[in-house]
């Protein structure tokens, strides 16, 4: 079960169905090196910290991070890599197609990390970015 918190850090109520849907986001069959690690900050907390670390009064006014919806349905994510230290790193395109609504494609192109994914796969796409970014800068 996921501990859902609001701004003051106190637990807030959420239904069992909502908590189960959060748990399902990590239920995909993935290899051990791609597995979700509950002892690390969640991907969104990590992304916020990564974003803040990139802000230099220039980067955030350029490409930055863009998340939009697709009409499949799904999500499109673009993260500017220029001047982040990741713009020179190699990233092998990754495509996973499980079902019509359960899929995730990630790649880099023209100095941008890109992801297109199903409606419940945004966290998976961001997890792929986190894995790559963390391994590229360590």
C-alpha positions in Angstrom: 0.0 0.0 0.0 1.1 3.5 -0.7 1.2 6.2 2.0 -0.8 9.1 0.5 0.0 12.4 2.0 -1.2 16.0 1.6 0.9 19.2 1.8 1.4 19.2 5.6 2.8 15.6 5.4 -0.1 14.1 7.3 -1.8 11.0 5.9 -5.0 11.8 4.0 -7.7 9.4 3.2 -7.8 7.5 0.0 -9.9 4.5 -1.0 -8.6 1.0 -1.2 -9.3 1.2 -5.0 -7.1 4.3 -5.4 -4.3 2.7 -3.4 -4.6 -0.5 -5.4 -4.4 1.5 -8.7 -1.1 3.1 -7.4 0.2 -0.3 -6.5 -0.7 -1.6 -10.0 1.6 1.0 -11.6 4.5 -1.1 -10.3 3.0 -4.5 -11.0 4.4 -4.9 -14.5 6.9 -7.7 -15.2 10.3 -5.9 -15.2 13.8 -7.1 -14.9 15.5 -6.6 -11.5 17.6 -3.7 -12.7 14.4 -1.8 -13.6 12.4 -2.7 -10.5 10.7 -0.1 -8.4 12.7 0.4 -5.1 10.4 1.5 -2.3 13.4 2.8 -0.2 14.2 5.5 -2.8 12.2 8.7 -3.1 9.3 8.3 -5.5 10.0 9.2 -9.1 8.1 12.5 -8.8 10.0 13.7 -5.8 13.2 12.7 -7.6 12.1 14.6 -10.8 11.4 17.7 -8.8 14.9 17.6 -7.2 16.4 17.0 -10.6 14.5 19.9 -12.1 15.7 22.3 -9.4 19.3 21.1 -9.9 19.0 22.0 -13.6 17.5 25.5 -13.1 20.2 28.1 -13.8 18.2 31.1 -15.0 18.4 29.8 -18.5 17.6 26.1 -18.9 14.1 26.4 -17.3 13.2 29.1 -19.8 14.1 26.9 -22.7 13.0 23.3 -23.2 12.7 22.3 -19.5 10.1 19.6 -19.0 6.8 19.2 -20.9 4.1 16.7 -20.2 1.1 16.6 -22.5 -1.7 14.2 -23.3 -2.1 12.0 -26.4 -5.3 11.1 -28.0 -4.6 7.3 -27.9 -5.1 7.9 -24.9 -1.7 8.4 -23.2 1.0 10.8 -22.3 3.9 12.5 -24.1 6.9 13.6 -22.1 9.8 15.8 -23.3 12.7 16.7 -21.1 15.4 19.1 -22.4 18.9 17.6 -22.0 21.0 20.5 -23.3 23.3 21.8 -20.6 22.2 19.1 -18.1 25.2 16.8 -18.5 22.9 14.3 -20.1 23.0 15.7 -23.6 26.1 13.7 -24.4 25.0 10.4 -22.9 23.8 7.5 -25.0 20.3 6.1 -24.4 19.1 3.0 -26.1 15.5 3.3 -27.3 13.1 1.2 -25.3 9.7 -0.1 -26.4 7.4 -2.1 -24.3 3.9 -3.0 -25.6 1.9 -5.1 -23.2 -1.7 -4.3 -24.2 -3.5 -1.5 -26.2 -3.5 0.8 -23.1 -0.4 -0.6 -21.4 2.7 0.5 -23.3 5.8 2.7 -22.9 8.3 4.0 -25.5 11.3 6.1 -24.5 14.1 7.5 -26.6 16.4 10.6 -27.0 16.3 12.8 -30.0 17.8 16.3 -30.7 18.9 16.9 -27.2 15.6 15.8 -25.7 14.6 12.7 -23.7 11.2 11.7 -25.0 8.5 9.3 -23.9 5.2 8.3 -25.2 3.1 5.9 -23.0 -0.3 4.6 -22.1 -2.6 6.4 -19.8 -1.4 4.6 -16.7 2.3 4.4 -17.7 3.5 7.9 -17.0 5.3 6.9 -13.8 7.0 4.0 -15.7 8.2 6.4 -18.3 9.6 8.8 -15.7 11.2 5.8 -13.9 13.1 5.0 -17.2 14.3 8.6 -17.3 15.4 8.4 -13.7 17.3 5.1 -14.2 19.1 6.6 -17.2 19.8 10.0 -15.7 21.0 8.5 -12.4 23.3 6.0 -14.2 24.6 8.6 -16.6 25.8 11.0 -14.0 27.1 8.6 -11.4 
